[in-house]
Amino acid sequence: MVEKKTWKEFRDSGLFWWINMILHTFGWALVVEVEEDGSISNAYPARVKFRGFDEKDNSAGYIKVTKYLKENMEQLEKESLE
């Protein structure tokens, strides 16, 4: 029922950006600390003053989420029907 994933995979899917876009509405965000080698050393929720992302980050986020949906739609549909 639960398949553990990495923060990197979550970020690469675009879902990290998507969730933070929603959380920004309420002044919150999920934060990950990324080391020079790309590893994630810490993750936590935080209160933030900023709201939303710039156009470049939004465009990249929408592309990642669309790609994720395209590559996973059959499995997502199957799981929703189980």
Backbone hydrogen bonds in HBPLUS format (Angstrom, degrees):
<---DONOR---> <-ACCEPTOR-->    atom                        ^
c    i                          cat <-CA-CA->   ^        H-A-AA   ^      H-
h    n   atom  resd res      DA  || num        DHA   H-A  angle D-A-AA Bond
n    s   type  num  typ     dist DA aas  dist angle  dist       angle   num
A0010-PHE N   A0006-THR O   3.08 MM   4  6.38 159.9  2.12 147.2 152.9     1
A0011-ARG N   A0007-TRP O   2.82 MM   4  6.05 158.7  1.87 151.5 157.1     2
A0012-ASP N   A0008-LYS O   2.77 MM   4  5.95 164.3  1.79 154.4 159.2     3
A0013-SER N   A0009-GLU O   3.00 MM   4  6.10 140.3  2.16 143.4 152.4     4
A0014-GLY N   A0011-ARG O   3.09 MM   3  5.47 152.0  2.18 109.0 117.4     5
A0018-TRP N   A0014-GLY O   3.02 MM   4  6.29 162.2  2.05 149.0 154.5     6
A0019-ILE N   A0015-LEU O   2.91 MM   4  6.00 169.2  1.92 149.2 151.3     7
A0020-ASN N   A0016-PHE O   3.01 MM   4  6.16 158.0  2.06 144.3 151.0     8
A0021-MET N   A0017-TRP O   2.84 MM   4  6.06 143.4  1.97 148.1 158.8     9
A0022-ILE N   A0018-TRP O   3.24 MM   4  6.63 151.9  2.32 145.5 151.6    10
A0023-LEU N   A0019-ILE O   2.85 MM   4  6.16 166.1  1.87 153.8 158.1    11
A0024-HIS N   A0020-ASN O   2.84 MM   4  5.88 148.9  1.94 145.9 152.4    12
A0025-THR N   A0022-ILE O   3.10 MM   3  5.64 143.9  2.24 112.1 121.0    13
A0026-PHE N   A0023-LEU O   2.92 MM   3  5.50 143.6  2.05 115.5 124.7    14
A0028-TRP N   A0023-LEU O   3.04 MM   5  4.98 166.5  2.06 131.5 129.6    15
A0027-GLY N   A0024-HIS O   3.01 MM   3  4.78 163.5  2.03 102.4 107.6    16
A0048-VAL N   A0027-GLY O   2.76 MM  21  5.11 162.8  1.78 127.3 132.5    17
A0029-ALA N   A0046-ALA O   2.88 MM  17  5.39 133.9  2.09 151.6 160.9    18
A0046-ALA N   A0029-ALA O   2.80 MM  17  5.39 147.6  1.90 159.0 167.5    19
A0031-VAL N   A0044-TYR O   2.81 MM  13  5.41 165.6  1.83 158.8 163.9    20
A0044-TYR N   A0031-VAL O   2.95 MM  13  5.41 153.3  2.02 148.9 157.3    21
A0033-GLU N   A0042-ASN O   2.89 MM   9  5.25 163.3  1.92 147.9 150.7    22
A0041-SER N   A0033-GLU O   2.95 MM   8  5.72 151.2  2.04 160.8 167.6    23
A0035-GLU N   A0039-SER O   2.73 MM   4  5.34 172.3  1.74 169.1 170.7    24
A0038-GLY N   A0035-GLU O   2.87 MM   3  5.24 161.8  1.90 117.8 122.2    25
A0058-ASN N   A0054-ASP O   2.95 MM   4  6.20 160.3  1.99 157.0 163.5    26
A0059-SER N   A0055-GLU O   2.89 MM   4  6.03 162.9  1.92 150.5 154.9    27
A0060-ALA N   A0056-LYS O   3.04 MM   4  6.28 164.3  2.07 149.2 153.4    28
A0061-GLY N   A0057-ASP O   2.86 MM   4  5.99 154.1  1.93 144.8 152.6    29
A0062-TYR N   A0058-ASN O   2.89 MM   4  6.12 165.0  1.91 156.6 159.3    30
A0063-ILE N   A0059-SER O   3.06 MM   4  6.25 157.3  2.11 147.8 154.1    31
A0064-LYS N   A0060-ALA O   3.01 MM   4  6.24 161.0  2.05 148.6 153.4    32
A0065-VAL N   A0061-GLY O   2.94 MM   4  6.17 167.4  1.96 157.5 160.6    33
A0066-THR N   A0062-TYR O   2.95 MM   4  6.00 161.0  1.99 146.3 151.9    34
A0067-LYS N   A0063-ILE O   2.96 MM   4  6.13 158.4  2.00 148.5 154.4    35
A0068-TYR N   A0064-LYS O   2.89 MM   4  6.12 158.9  1.93 149.0 155.2    36
A0069-LEU N   A0065-VAL O   2.91 MM   4  6.16 163.6  1.93 152.1 155.9    37
A0070-LYS N   A0066-THR O   2.92 MM   4  6.11 161.6  1.96 149.1 154.4    38
A0071-GLU N   A0067-LYS O   2.96 MM   4  6.14 160.4  2.00 152.8 157.4    39
A0072-ASN N   A0068-TYR O   2.98 MM   4  6.03 128.9  2.25 143.4 156.8    40
A0072-ASN N   A0069-LEU O   3.26 MM   3  5.16 137.5  2.46  94.6 106.2    41
A0073-MET N   A0069-LEU O   2.86 MM   4  5.31 120.3  2.22 152.0 155.9    42
A0076-LEU N   A0072-ASN O   2.92 MM   4  6.09 165.0  1.94 161.9 166.9    43
A0077-GLU N   A0073-MET O   2.87 MM   4  6.03 162.6  1.90 154.5 158.9    44
A0078-LYS N   A0074-GLU O   2.96 MM   4  6.14 163.3  1.99 147.7 152.7    45
A0079-GLU N   A0075-GLN O   2.88 MM   4  6.11 166.8  1.90 155.1 158.0    46
A0080-SER N   A0076-LEU O   3.00 MM   4  6.16 149.1  2.10 142.9 151.5    47
A0081-LEU N   A0077-GLU O   3.20 MM   4  6.44 133.1  2.43 144.3 155.6    48
A0081-LEU N   A0078-LYS O   3.16 MM   3  5.36 139.2  2.34 101.2 112.4    49
A0082-GLU N   A0079-GLU O   3.31 MM   3  5.29 152.4  2.39  98.7 106.6    50
